Amino acid sequence: MASAAVAMTGRTAAQDATTRATRHLQVVRFGQTEALDVASTDVVTFDQGLVGMEHLRQFAVVADTRLAPCAWLQSIEDPALAFVVIAPTLLLPDYAAEISGDDAYQLELEDPDDADIWSIVTIVGDPRHSTVNLLAPIIVNRKRGLGKQVILSDARYSLRHPLISSGA
């Protein structure tokens, strides 16, 4: 009831700033339209876009318990577009994306611990055939809000690594 009283007495400057700092999106999840609020501080800017989506520059990594341990890489500019992503170390604990100095510079990475690494999941009808792109990870400098999809030249990684191992 207290929140209703606040709404009736007017908004404070802090509440107005919070509203301006939040993006309100209508997204589709599991066939249903849902409201999604993304804090501006959670928006990641990709100066070069993603491979094949160069025109889209703003995304957010959004947790969703229904999708765990995966998350959504949600486009802010096109709310109808979201990718399923997963931390590649969940599949390969020793996964290491060695990026070039130029990529680190573009991401303004001063400390490797400031980077989150995500891989895009390709979902198909039969989950046993879903794959993960380990060759072109998404690197996010969470301190700076900058992201980049990098193409690795590491022969250990594949564009279509099985999401579910054959031993599972």
Phi, psi and omega in degrees: 000328180300323181294327177294322179295320178297318180297325182284329183274353178111164182268146176275167178298323179295320178294320178297319179295321179295319179298316179295333183272006180241135176263128179259117183239152169251115184240165176249124178230124177054039176081001181241142175282133180227150172277141179223123175257125180241121177294140179303330179291344179265356180282132179251129179264126176253100184303330181252009183068193175254160180303123181084352181227042187299337182282345179261124188243345184240126181222167172220141173273120186240120176288149178209114184302332179290343186248351186308140010273007177279171176219176175259138165257095190268126173288133176277324183281333179229086185302345178281351184249124173212144176251147171276131179231158179217150173289120185297338179291345174289335179265319180229098185305333181263014180302132179219118178266101178274111183257159182288162176299326178295317178297316179298321178296313180298327179275356183055039180277117176260334182223125180304334179292347178277355185261135168256142180241129179232150175235141181281134180260134173258112182268131174238170184309313178264111183306335179295343180254005177289148184230167180233135178273098179271348184275339181228070182289161173263121178254129181238123170273099186292335178288325184260347182070033180244144179223159178203138171268122182250150178255116181275156175248030183267113184295348179288342188249152185236158172287337186229060177284133181301133176290321180247122182292152182293342179276355183275000000 
